[in-house]
């Protein structure tokens, strides 16, 4: 029922009803030119530069609770699932002179302590080096008052409208209408379009109810409950409907209806209900129109959006007259005629957060929390697959009650990076009683300079994409390690993540895949000591991404090798200029997600004599897009092919952010082999990893003999902190058809992979044939390769995620360690 933040009364459904009042005890484009032509919303609205207004946390399974607008009092969160002490930084990387803002939520009454540490190893596994952090003096170190900060979930469109619009509409009559495709019609109340003043409790809304279908809501003001009128027929999930509510002031008749765009046989889901109201409809005082949500009763100075819609909305419109179905159809098809006050065309400015009103008043709006754009609408026929070529077929947005682009927390303290601070991985350490948290980030050298010959490139975009991944295999074994390993992070997205927005490896509450990732929120998976999986291998760390990448940092410190760090942010923003000062650039364990510009930078670096070391597996795999207006937000469309957590729907393979074809870089003609000589071929279920067998002739070839100097064994990497070996989790191989240079040398290949390793889908044609024409056994391997590039450059790749996990074995003294030492010594030399 519509009971969150409202008093309401249901007045009927189906045929014409009499007005009833009853008391209730319910609790209360793509080009610069196009960007310049974008409409601007009519009025600046309270909030950050990133979004206009702040929604509140959404959890459809729990009653609505309003928190203080100050968000500053100690206490527990609204849903009981917030982490007691947690924070995030305004950016994941910075240079000397830059300012970082830190945003912290603490439910305690006591203050918390903050200090700066340098991160050497973020893996808490007691079988390895363990957590290694060095205290660093900072001017922000000290005590800060605790305050709980609310996270803001749920997407919608915010429109500023003159109050006179709906006031006159209630006098002349009105119609609210839209085409919708509900994706979760069985969930609780959801609003499609609304104009509601939470202070006066006057307003109008059109929504849906689980068993009653389209529903009209009227706020009559004061302490009176909302009036609700429903069609009475439930809607089918993933079916398109025309929906409307209208009011005729002469007859005082309120109507609500729904009409399937493509009626299904033997389905009774069409209908209209009407009701004659005994009282004249009160004038709406709202200066806000929301699409995909409705404001609740005001808390503080503004109404808080709630009751989010799950599904697609297309062509929402408001008319200043009552329309019958033929007129509604015309309005929804794009006709602007006398009486149409506003109609929002979602097919315009798809690559932005601007929403265009093609009506006479120009009531342009702005999206909040990134509803999905560039999606198929009710008029899509399948004849065109790209939104740039068929605007009419892409006039919809997909809204979710758990979308999140910015948690919008207040800043607790900020810090200007000192000029003398060494480049590296750092974290703010927080402590309050028994609770601890870390906020990792990276310090780069001053732009255009270097402090070492080696640059370690951290895959922050991949960290964002995996951010708050709630894994399906979360269980007791992992929980035990979280509780008993010294320094292990105590919380996991599987139990606490949805409150902070889940990963693009998860699904929304309506079952659709999550396709955007933001750094403007707590990222639990980035915390020092976070454990991703409970490995079956004895002594396995179960770490991936940042924590696994610090195995490399710990090795560099142990070997006394100087290094700078850069991240995907600098690579994307500055291109090859960011890499140019360095003789050698080295990746981490899993640099999976890249834009075209980032690949261009890496190729440019190699072409001018740079030396690239790829220390991972499944790298350079997925194409992503960055939002052109809102920094720190990226998009992934999981189009055809690839190991996918979910599949993009037909017609929705093209990114909304840049209009590019989403999915694998391999499907875009830029396979990973073109970057590092190897590309993704096989994946295991985190079972026992393989090892490398050195090719028999490479020790005799002067091109490659130096790689294995002081290595006496024929194999390397048969033990490790990740899956028990150096060639595990995800494996890459050479393929000259896909871009491996013809002169590349396979210096070693992996063996010993169990039955849990399988080919990736893009390698298979049928259940018995493969695209390369080789057997499955021949393709399930990691190739370690070396080749030269122009101007004295070179590439060395290991082709497996777990290689760096073998570096710490035997106090960093082992064959894998020796090979890497030889390569970096050579690659950083003049």
C-alpha positions in Angstrom: 0.0 0.0 0.0 1.0 3.6 -0.4 2.0 4.0 3.2 5.6 5.1 3.3 5.6 8.6 4.7 1.9 9.0 3.9 -1.5 8.6 5.3 -3.8 7.3 2.5 -7.1 5.7 1.9 -8.1 3.3 -0.9 -11.3 4.4 -2.6 -11.9 1.5 -5.0 -11.1 0.1 -8.4 -12.9 -1.1 -11.5 -16.2 0.5 -12.2 -17.3 3.9 -11.2 -16.9 4.5 -7.4 -18.4 6.9 -4.9 -16.1 9.2 -3.1 -15.1 7.9 0.4 -13.1 9.5 3.1 -12.0 7.4 6.0 -9.7 7.9 9.0 -6.5 6.0 9.0 -3.9 5.1 11.6 -1.2 4.3 9.0 2.2 5.8 9.8 2.8 8.8 8.8 26.1 13.4 -28.5 28.5 12.7 -28.7 30.1 15.9 -30.0 31.0 19.2 -28.3 28.4 21.0 -30.5 25.7 18.7 -29.3 26.7 19.1 -25.7 26.5 22.9 -26.1 23.0 22.6 -27.5 21.7 20.7 -24.5 18.8 22.3 -22.7 19.5 23.5 -19.2 17.0 22.8 -16.4 15.0 25.8 -15.5 16.3 26.4 -12.0 19.3 25.4 -10.0 18.2 23.1 -7.2 19.7 22.3 -3.8 22.4 19.7 -4.0 25.8 18.9 -5.3 27.1 19.7 -8.8 26.6 16.0 -9.6 22.9 15.8 -8.9 20.1 18.2 -8.3 18.3 16.7 -5.4 19.0 13.9 -2.9 16.8 10.8 -2.6 16.9 8.6 0.4 17.8 5.0 0.9 15.5 2.5 -0.8 14.6 -0.8 0.6 11.3 -2.1 -0.6 11.1 -4.7 2.1 11.2 -2.3 5.1 9.0 0.6 6.4 10.1 4.1 5.4 12.0 6.0 8.1 13.0 9.6 7.7 16.4 10.7 9.0 17.4 14.1 10.0 18.4 16.2 7.0 21.6 17.0 8.9 22.6 13.3 8.7 24.7 14.2 11.7 23.4 12.3 14.7 24.8 9.1 16.0 22.6 6.0 15.8 21.8 3.0 13.7 21.0 3.1 10.0 17.4 2.9 8.7 17.6 -0.7 7.7 19.9 -2.2 10.3 22.4 -3.3 7.6 24.8 -0.4 7.4 28.4 -0.9 8.3 29.0 0.8 11.7 32.1 2.6 10.5 32.8 3.1 6.8 34.0 5.8 4.5 35.2 6.8 1.0 37.3 9.4 -0.7 36.3 12.0 -3.2 38.8 10.4 -5.7 40.8 7.2 -6.0 44.0 9.0 -7.0 45.7 12.4 -6.6 48.9 14.2 -7.2 50.8 16.6 -4.9 48.9 19.8 -4.4 45.5 18.1 -5.0 42.9 18.0 -2.3 41.1 14.8 -1.3 37.8 14.9 0.7 37.0 12.0 3.0 33.4 11.1 3.9 32.8 9.0 6.9 29.7 7.4 8.5 29.9 6.2 12.1 26.9 5.1 14.1 28.7 5.4 17.4 28.2 8.2 19.9 32.0 8.4 20.5 34.3 10.1 18.1 36.5 8.2 15.7 40.2 8.4 15.1 41.8 8.9 11.6 45.4 8.6 10.5 47.4 8.1 7.2 49.1 4.9 6.3 51.1 3.7 3.3 49.8 0.3 2.1 52.5 -2.2 1.3 50.3 -5.4 1.5 46.6 -5.5 1.8 46.2 -9.3 2.0 45.4 -10.4 5.5 46.2 -14.1 4.9 48.4 -15.3 7.8 50.1 -17.7 5.5 51.6 -14.8 3.6 53.2 -11.5 4.6 49.9 -10.4 6.2 48.8 -6.8 6.3 51.7 -4.4 6.0 51.1 -0.7 6.6 53.4 2.1 7.5 52.2 5.1 9.5 52.7 8.4 7.7 52.4 11.8 9.5 49.6 13.9 8.2 47.9 17.2 9.2 44.4 15.5 9.3 45.4 12.9 11.8 43.2 13.1 14.9 39.7 12.7 16.3 36.4 13.5 14.6 32.8 13.4 15.8 30.8 10.4 14.7 27.7 10.9 12.5 25.5 8.6 10.6 25.3 9.4 6.9 22.4 8.1 4.7 23.0 6.5 1.4 20.8 7.6 -1.5 19.3 4.9 -3.7 16.7 5.0 -6.5 16.7 6.7 -9.9 14.3 9.3 -11.2 14.0 12.5 -13.2 13.7 15.8 -11.4 11.9 18.7 -13.1 11.4 22.2 -11.7 8.0 23.4 -12.8 6.2 26.7 -11.9 3.5 26.0 -9.3 0.9 27.6 -11.5 1.2 24.7 -14.0 -0.6 22.1 -11.9 -2.7 24.7 -10.2 -4.3 25.7 -13.5 -4.5 22.1 -14.5 -6.7 21.2 -11.6 -9.0 24.1 -12.7 -9.0 23.3 -16.4 -8.7 19.5 -16.1 -5.6 17.5 -16.6 -4.2 14.2 -17.8 -1.0 12.5 -16.6 0.1 9.8 -19.1 3.0 7.6 -20.1 4.0 4.4 -21.7 5.5 2.0 -19.2 7.1 -1.5 -19.1 7.0 -2.6 -15.5 9.8 -5.1 -14.7 8.7 -5.8 -11.2 4.9 -5.2 -11.0 4.5 -7.5 -8.0 6.7 -5.2 -5.9 5.2 -2.7 -3.5 3.8 0.7 -4.6 5.6 2.4 -7.4 5.1 5.9 -8.9 5.5 6.8 -12.6 5.0 10.6 -12.5 4.1 12.9 -9.7 3.6 16.5 -8.7 3.4 16.4 -4.9 4.2 19.0 -2.2 5.3 17.1 0.9 4.8 20.3 3.0 1.2 20.9 2.2 0.5 17.3 1.3 -1.2 18.5 -1.9 -0.5 16.9 -5.2 -1.2 14.3 -7.9 0.6 11.1 -8.9 0.2 8.2 -11.3 1.6 4.9 -10.2 1.0 1.1 -10.1 0.0 -1.3 -7.3 0.9 -5.0 -7.4 -2.6 -6.5 -7.7 -4.5 -3.4 -8.9 -2.4 -2.0 -11.8 -2.5 1.6 -12.7 -3.4 3.8 -9.7 -4.1 7.5 -9.4 -3.2 9.3 -6.2 -4.6 12.7 -5.0 -3.2 14.5 -2.0 -5.9 16.7 -0.5 -3.8 18.5 2.1 -3.7 18.8 5.8 -4.0 15.6 7.8 -6.4 14.0 5.2 -5.1 10.7 3.8 -4.2 10.4 0.1 -7.0 9.4 -2.1 -6.3 6.3 -4.3 -8.1 5.0 -7.3 -6.9 1.8 -9.2 -7.9 0.0 -12.4 -8.1 -3.3 -10.5 -6.3 -5.4 -13.1 -2.7 -6.5 -12.4 0.0 -5.8 -15.0 2.2 -8.3 -16.7 6.0 -8.0 -16.2 8.0 -6.8 -19.3 4.8 -5.9 -21.2 4.2 -2.3 -22.5 1.2 -0.3 -21.4 -0.3 3.1 -21.9 -1.3 4.4 -18.5 -3.1 7.6 -17.5 -5.0 9.4 -14.9 -7.3 12.4 -15.8 -9.6 14.8 -14.1 -12.6 16.7 -15.4 -13.4 19.7 -13.1 -16.9 20.2 -14.5 -18.0 16.7 -13.6 -15.4 16.3 -10.8 -14.6 12.9 -12.3 -11.2 11.3 -11.7 -10.2 8.5 -14.1 -7.3 6.0 -14.2 -6.6 3.5 -17.0 -4.2 1.1 -18.6 -4.1 -0.2 -22.1 -1.6 -2.9 -23.3 0.4 -1.7 -26.4 0.4 -5.3 -27.7 -2.4 -7.2 -26.1 -1.7 -10.8 -25.2 -4.2 -13.6 -25.9 -6.4 -14.5 -22.9 -5.0 -11.8 -20.6 -7.3 -9.4 -18.9 -5.0 -6.5 -18.3 -6.8 -3.6 -19.9 -9.2 -1.4 -17.9 -10.3 2.0 -16.7 -11.8 3.1 -13.4 -13.6 6.4 -12.7 -14.9 8.1 -9.6 -16.9 11.2 -9.0 -15.4 13.3 -6.2 -17.7 15.0 -3.7 -15.3 17.8 -3.2 -13.5 20.1 -5.7 -10.0 18.9 -6.3 -7.5 21.1 -4.3 -4.9 23.1 -6.1 -1.4 21.6 -6.3 1.3 23.7 -4.7 4.3 21.7 -5.8 7.0 23.3 -7.9 8.5 19.9 -8.6 7.6 17.1 -11.0 9.3 13.7 -10.5 9.3 11.0 -13.1 9.9 7.5 -11.6 9.3 8.5 -8.0 7.2 10.6 -5.6 8.1 12.9 -2.7 7.0 11.8 0.7 5.8 14.2 3.4 8.4 16.8 3.9 11.3 16.3 6.3 13.0 19.5 6.9 13.0 21.9 4.0 12.1 19.6 1.1 10.2 16.5 0.2 12.2 13.3 -0.1 11.7 11.1 -3.2 10.5 7.6 -2.6 8.2 5.0 -4.2 10.6 4.4 -7.1 9.4 2.8 -10.3 11.1 -0.4 -11.5 11.0 -0.7 -15.3 10.9 1.5 -18.4 9.1 4.7 -18.8 8.6 6.4 -22.2 7.0 9.8 -23.3 5.6 10.9 -20.0 3.3 13.9 -20.6 1.0 16.3 -18.7 -1.9 18.0 -20.5 -4.1 20.9 -19.2 -7.3 19.1 -20.2 -8.9 15.7 -19.8 -8.0 13.4 -22.7 -9.8 10.2 -23.8 -7.7 7.3 -25.0 -7.4 8.5 -28.7 -5.9 11.8 -27.5 -3.6 10.0 -25.0 -2.3 7.8 -27.8 -1.5 10.9 -29.9 0.3 12.6 -27.0 2.3 9.5 -26.3 3.3 9.2 -30.0 4.9 12.6 -29.8 2.2 15.0 -31.1 2.2 18.3 -29.3 -1.2 19.9 -29.6 -3.3 22.5 -27.8 -3.5 21.5 -24.2 -0.2 19.6 -24.0 1.7 21.3 -21.1 4.7 19.1 -21.1 6.0 15.9 -22.8 9.5 14.6 -22.1 11.4 13.0 -25.0 13.9 10.6 -23.5 15.4 9.9 -27.0 17.2 13.3 -26.9 20.5 13.9 -25.1 20.9 10.2 -24.3 24.6 10.6 -23.5 23.9 13.1 -20.8 21.8 13.6 -17.6 19.6 16.2 -19.3 16.0 15.4 -20.0 14.3 17.4 -22.7 10.7 18.7 -22.6 9.4 19.3 -26.1 6.3 21.0 -24.8 5.6 24.7 -24.9 7.1 25.6 -21.5 10.5 23.9 -21.9 10.4 22.2 -18.5 13.7 20.4 -19.0 14.8 18.1 -16.2 17.8 16.1 -15.0 18.3 12.5 -14.1 19.2 11.5 -10.6 21.1 8.3 -9.8 21.6 7.4 -13.4 18.6 5.6 -14.8 19.6 3.5 -17.8 19.4 5.3 -21.1 19.8 4.2 -24.7 17.3 1.4 -24.1 14.6 0.0 -26.4 11.2 1.5 -26.1 7.6 0.6 -27.0 8.2 1.5 -30.6 11.4 -0.4 -31.1 11.1 -2.9 -34.0 14.5 -4.6 -34.0 15.3 -3.2 -37.4 18.0 -0.9 -35.9 20.2 -1.9 -33.0 21.9 1.4 -32.2 20.1 4.3 -30.5 22.2 6.9 -32.5 20.4 5.7 -35.7 16.8 5.3 -34.5 15.8 7.8 -31.9 12.1 6.9 -31.9 12.9 3.3 -31.0 15.0 4.5 -28.0 12.7 6.9 -26.3 12.6 5.1 -22.9 14.6 5.1 -19.7 14.9 2.1 -17.4 14.5 3.1 -13.7 15.4 1.0 -10.6 14.8 1.5 -6.9 18.4 0.6 -6.2 20.3 2.8 -8.8 23.1 4.8 -7.3 25.5 7.2 -8.9 26.5 9.2 -5.8 26.0 8.5 -2.1 26.2 12.3 -1.5 27.8 12.0 1.9 29.1 15.2 3.5 32.8 15.7 3.9 34.3 15.1 7.3 37.8 16.3 6.6 40.0 17.1 3.6 43.7 16.9 2.9 46.1 18.5 0.5 48.6 16.0 -0.8 52.1 17.2 0.3 54.7 17.9 -2.4 57.3 15.6 -0.8 55.0 12.5 -0.3 56.3 9.5 -2.2 54.1 8.0 -4.9 52.4 4.8 -3.8 49.3 3.2 -2.4 47.9 4.8 0.8 44.9 4.6 3.0 43.1 6.6 5.7 42.8 4.3 8.7 39.7 4.9 10.8 39.0 3.5 14.3 36.1 3.8 16.7 36.0 1.4 19.6 36.2 -2.1 18.1 35.3 -0.9 14.6 38.0 -0.2 12.0 37.9 0.9 8.4 40.3 1.8 5.7 39.9 4.2 2.7 42.6 3.3 0.1 43.7 5.7 -2.6 46.8 6.3 -4.8 49.3 9.1 -4.8 50.8 9.8 -8.2 53.9 11.9 -8.9 53.5 15.5 -10.1 52.2 15.6 -13.6 54.9 15.4 -16.3 57.5 14.1 -13.8 58.8 10.8 -12.5 60.6 9.7 -9.4 61.4 6.2 -10.7 62.0 4.4 -13.9 59.2 1.9 -13.2 55.5 2.8 -13.1 52.9 0.5 -11.6 49.5 1.0 -13.3 46.6 0.3 -10.9 43.3 -0.7 -12.5 40.9 1.6 -10.6 38.2 1.3 -13.3 38.2 -2.5 -12.8 38.1 -1.9 -9.0 35.0 0.3 -9.6 33.3 -2.3 -11.9 33.8 -5.0 -9.3 32.9 -2.6 -6.4 30.7 -4.2 -3.8 30.4 -7.5 -5.7 28.0 -9.7 -3.7 29.2 -13.2 -4.7 26.8 -16.1 -4.8 29.4 -18.4 -3.2 29.6 -16.3 0.0 29.3 -18.7 2.9 30.5 -20.0 6.3 34.1 -20.7 5.3 34.6 -17.2 4.1 32.9 -15.8 7.2 35.2 -17.8 9.4 38.3 -16.3 7.8 36.8 -12.8 8.0 36.4 -13.3 11.7 39.7 -15.0 12.5 42.4 -13.7 10.2 44.2 -10.7 11.8 43.3 -7.5 10.0 40.7 -9.1 7.8 37.8 -6.8 6.8 34.7 -7.9 8.8 32.0 -7.0 6.3 31.0 -8.3 2.9 28.7 -6.9 0.1 26.7 -10.2 0.3 25.3 -9.1 3.7 25.9 -5.3 3.7 26.4 -4.2 0.1 23.0 -3.3 -1.4 22.8 -0.3 0.9 25.8 1.1 -0.9 25.0 0.0 -4.4 26.1 -3.4 -5.7 28.5 -4.3 -8.4 28.0 -4.5 -12.2 28.5 -8.3 -11.5 25.1 -8.2 -9.7 21.5 -7.5 -10.6 19.0 -4.9 -9.7 16.1 -5.8 -7.5 14.0 -6.2 -10.7 16.4 -8.8 -12.0 18.1 -6.7 -14.7 21.9 -6.4 -14.7 23.6 -3.4 -13.1 25.4 -1.5 -15.9 26.9 1.6 -14.2 29.6 1.9 -11.5 30.5 4.9 -9.4 33.4 5.7 -7.0 31.2 8.2 -5.1 30.2 5.6 -2.5 31.8 3.2 0.0 33.5 0.4 -1.9 33.8 -2.5 0.5 35.8 -4.6 -2.0 38.5 -2.0 -2.0 39.1 -2.2 1.7 42.5 -3.4 3.1 42.0 -7.0 4.3 38.9 -7.7 2.2 38.6 -11.3 1.2 36.8 -12.1 -2.0 36.5 -15.9 -1.9 37.1 -18.8 0.4 39.7 -20.8 -1.5 39.7 -24.5 -1.2 43.5 -24.6 -1.4 45.2 -24.7 2.0 46.7 -21.3 2.7 44.9 -19.6 -0.1 44.3 -15.9 0.3 41.1 -15.7 -1.7 42.0 -12.1 -2.7 41.5 -10.4 -6.0 42.0 -7.0 -7.6 43.5 -4.4 -5.2 44.4 -6.8 -2.4 46.0 -9.2 -4.9 47.8 -6.3 -6.7 49.6 -5.5 -3.4 51.5 -8.8 -3.6 53.4 -6.9 -6.3 53.9 -3.9 -4.1 55.2 -6.1 -1.2 57.6 -7.8 -3.6 58.9 -4.4 -5.0 59.6 -3.2 -1.4 61.3 -6.5 -0.5 63.5 -6.2 -3.6 64.3 -2.5 -3.0 62.9 -1.5 -6.4 61.7 2.1 -6.7 58.4 2.8 -8.4 55.8 5.4 -9.1 52.1 4.6 -9.4 49.5 5.8 -11.8 45.8 4.7 -12.2 43.3 4.3 -14.9 42.1 7.8 -14.1 45.4 9.3 -15.2 45.7 7.0 -18.1 42.2 7.9 -19.3 42.6 11.7 -18.7 46.2 12.2 -19.9 46.7 9.4 -22.4 50.2 8.4 -23.5 51.7 11.6 -21.9 51.1 10.0 -18.5 53.2 7.0 -19.4 55.8 8.7 -21.5 58.4 9.5 -18.8 58.8 5.9 -17.8 61.1 3.2 -19.2 58.8 0.5 -18.0 55.1 0.3 -17.1 53.8 -2.7 -15.2 50.2 -3.7 -14.7 48.6 -5.5 -11.8 46.8 -8.9 -11.8 43.5 -8.1 -13.6 43.4 -4.9 -15.7 40.1 -6.0 -17.3 38.1 -2.8 -18.2 39.3 -0.1 -20.6 38.1 2.7 -22.8 39.4 3.1 -26.4 41.5 6.0 -25.3 43.2 3.9 -22.7 44.1 1.2 -25.2 45.4 4.0 -27.6 47.6 5.3 -24.8 49.1 1.8 -24.1 49.7 1.2 -27.9 51.2 4.7 -28.2 53.5 4.0 -25.3 54.8 0.8 -26.9 55.2 2.5 -30.3 57.6 5.1 -28.8 59.9 2.6 -27.2 58.0 2.0 -23.9 58.4 -1.4 -22.2 55.2 -3.0 -21.0 54.9 -5.8 -18.4 51.5 -7.4 -18.1 51.3 -9.4 -14.9 47.7 -10.5 -15.1 45.1 -12.5 -16.8 41.8 -11.6 -18.6 43.1 -8.1 -19.2 42.0 -5.5 -21.8 38.8 -7.5 -22.1 35.7 -5.3 -21.8 34.9 -2.0 -23.4 33.6 0.6 -21.0 32.5 4.3 -21.4 32.9 7.2 -19.1 30.1 9.7 -18.5 30.9 12.9 -20.3 29.3 15.2 -17.7 29.6 13.4 -14.4 33.1 12.3 -13.4 33.7 9.1 -11.6 30.9 7.1 -13.3 31.4 4.5 -15.9 29.2 2.2 -18.0 29.5 -1.5 -19.1 27.1 -3.1 -21.6 27.6 -6.8 -21.5 26.8 -7.5 -25.2 27.1 -10.7 -27.1 30.0 -13.0 -26.1 32.2 -13.2 -23.1 32.0 -14.5 -19.6 29.1 -12.5 -18.4 27.3 -12.1 -15.0 24.2 -11.0 -17.0 23.4 -10.3 -20.7 22.4 -7.0 -22.2 19.0 -7.2 -23.9 18.7 -7.2 -27.7 19.0 -3.7 -29.0 20.8 -2.5 -25.9 24.4 -3.3 -26.9 25.5 0.3 -27.5 26.7 2.4 -24.6 24.5 5.3 -23.6 27.6 7.3 -22.4 29.4 7.4 -25.7 27.3 5.6 -28.3 30.0 3.0 -28.9 29.4 -0.7 -29.3 29.6 -2.3 -25.9 30.9 -5.7 -24.8 34.2 -7.3 -25.6 37.1 -5.4 -27.2 37.5 -8.6 -29.2 34.1 -8.0 -30.8 35.3 -4.4 -31.5 38.3 -5.7 -33.5 40.8 -4.9 -30.6 41.4 -8.2 -29.0 43.7 -8.3 -25.9 46.4 -9.9 -28.0 46.9 -6.6 -29.8 47.9 -5.0 -26.5 49.9 -7.5 -24.6 50.3 -10.5 -27.0 47.9 -12.8 -25.1 44.2 -12.8 -24.5 41.6 -14.5 -22.4 41.0 -18.2 -23.2 40.0 -20.2 -20.1 38.7 -19.7 -16.6 38.5 -21.9 -13.5 36.3 -22.0 -10.5 39.0 -20.7 -8.1 40.3 -24.3 -7.7 43.9 -25.5 -7.9 46.1 -23.4 -10.2 48.6 -24.7 -12.7 52.3 -24.0 -13.1 54.5 -22.9 -16.0 56.8 -25.2 -17.9 59.7 -23.3 -19.5 60.0 -23.8 -23.2 63.0 -26.1 -24.0 64.9 -23.8 -26.4 64.5 -20.3 -24.8 67.5 -20.7 -22.6 69.6 -21.1 -25.7 68.2 -18.1 -27.5 70.0 -14.9 -26.8 66.6 -13.0 -27.2 65.1 -14.8 -24.2 67.9 -16.5 -22.2 68.3 -13.5 -19.9 64.7 -13.9 -18.6 65.6 -17.2 -16.9 69.0 -16.2 -15.5 69.5 -18.0 -12.1 66.4 -20.2 -12.8 67.6 -23.8 -12.6 64.2 -25.6 -12.7 62.2 -26.4 -15.8 59.1 -25.2 -14.1 58.1 -22.2 -12.0 55.1 -21.1 -10.0 54.0 -24.4 -8.6 53.0 -22.7 -5.3 51.3 -19.5 -4.5 49.0 -17.6 -2.1 46.3 -17.5 -4.8 44.9 -20.9 -5.8 48.2 -22.6 -4.9 50.0 -21.7 -8.1 51.1 -19.0 -10.5 48.8 -19.9 -13.5 45.3 -19.8 -12.1 41.9 -18.2 -12.0 41.8 -16.8 -15.5 44.2 -17.7 -18.3 45.4 -15.9 -21.5 47.1 -17.4 -24.6 48.7 -16.3 -27.8 46.7 -16.1 -31.1 48.3 -14.5 -34.1 44.8 -14.4 -35.7 43.7 -12.0 -32.9 46.8 -9.8 -32.8 49.8 -11.6 -31.2 52.8 -10.4 -33.2 54.3 -13.0 -35.4 57.8 -12.6 -33.8 56.5 -13.1 -30.2 58.2 -15.9 -28.3 56.3 -18.2 -26.0 58.9 -18.6 -23.2 56.7 -20.8 -21.0 53.2 -22.3 -20.9 51.1 -23.5 -18.1 50.1 -27.1 -17.2 48.3 -28.9 -14.4 44.9 -27.4 -14.7 42.1 -29.4 -13.3 38.6 -30.2 -14.7 37.3 -27.0 -13.2 38.9 -25.0 -16.0 36.7 -24.3 -19.1 37.0 -22.4 -22.3 35.4 -18.9 -22.4 32.3 -18.7 -24.7 34.0 -16.6 -27.4 36.4 -19.5 -28.0 33.7 -22.1 -28.7 31.6 -22.6 -31.8 29.7 -25.8 -30.8 30.0 -28.2 -27.9 32.9 -30.0 -29.7 34.4 -27.4 -32.0 36.4 -24.2 -31.2 37.0 -21.0 -33.2 40.7 -21.6 -33.4 40.1 -25.2 -34.5 42.1 -26.6 -31.6 41.1 -29.0 -28.8 39.9 -27.7 -25.5 43.0 -29.1 -23.8 45.2 -27.1 -26.2 43.4 -23.9 -25.4 43.2 -24.1 -21.6 46.6 -22.7 -20.8 48.4 -19.5 -19.9 51.2 -18.4 -22.3 54.2 -16.4 -21.0 55.4 -14.3 -23.9 58.1 -11.9 -24.8 58.5 -9.7 -27.9 60.3 -6.5 -29.0 58.5 -3.4 -30.2 59.8 -0.3 -32.1 62.3 2.2 -30.7 63.8 -0.3 -28.3 60.6 -1.2 -26.6 59.4 -4.6 -25.5 56.5 -6.6 -24.0 56.5 -9.3 -21.4 53.3 -11.0 -20.4 52.5 -13.8 -17.9 48.8 -14.4 -18.9 47.4 -15.5 -15.6 45.8 -13.7 -12.7 47.5 -15.6 -9.9 51.1 -15.0 -11.0 51.7 -12.2 -8.4 50.4 -14.5 -5.7 53.5 -16.7 -6.2 55.9 -13.8 -5.6 55.8 -13.8 -1.7 56.4 -17.6 -1.4 59.6 -18.6 0.5 60.1 -15.0 1.7 59.9 -13.7 -1.9 62.7 -16.1 -3.0 61.4 -18.4 -5.8 61.6 -18.9 -9.5 58.7 -16.7 -10.3 60.3 -13.9 -8.3 63.6 -14.4 -10.1 62.0 -14.2 -13.5 60.2 -10.9 -12.7 63.4 -9.5 -11.2 65.2 -10.2 -14.4 62.5 -8.7 -16.5 62.2 -5.5 -14.5 65.9 -5.1 -14.2 66.3 -5.3 -18.0 63.2 -3.2 -18.8 64.1 -0.3 -16.5 67.7 -0.2 -17.8 68.7 2.4 -20.5 
